Amino acid sequence: MDRNRFNKEVKPLLTVIPIGSKGVAFDRLDLDTWVDHYKHRNGRPARERRNAWDIKKIPGFTKRYSLWHINKVIDGVRISGSTGTTRLEETEKYLVHRLESIRQAKVYGIRTKRIFREVATKFLLEHRHKKSIKVDA
């Protein structure tokens, strides 16, 4: 784009930031917004963005420290706990995976196979604070 067209079409929509006595700068986000609007106006759809302010609050998802956690009750089944990820997209995929395993268990009777050692270890770790559980170190 040449200078004259920029000054006529783009510059009036931007915030001008003076630098020194003759220099000027423009906010990159303002420029990106203008480009997205230009592409949309001219038949080429703008790229969808997922900025922090664009993300809709999903009920049952919370962010603790940097990790996403799920706390939902769906069809009488509680799904709760950390997803182990910092990305919302991965959290949504994790929830879909959990929902599918619950559906398979309800509809087809297919349950996740677990070995006794895994279940016992989980129980001991979750209840190690109790006096009845002795952990030899």
Buried (B, 14 or more C-beta within 10 A) or exposed (E): EEEEEEEEEBBEEBEEEEEEEEEEEBEEEEEEBBEBEEEEEEEEEBEEEEEEEEEEEBEEBEEEEEBBBBEBEEEEEEBEEEBEBEEBEEBBEBBEEBBEEBBEEEEEEEEEEEEEEEEEEEEEEEEEEEEEEEEEE
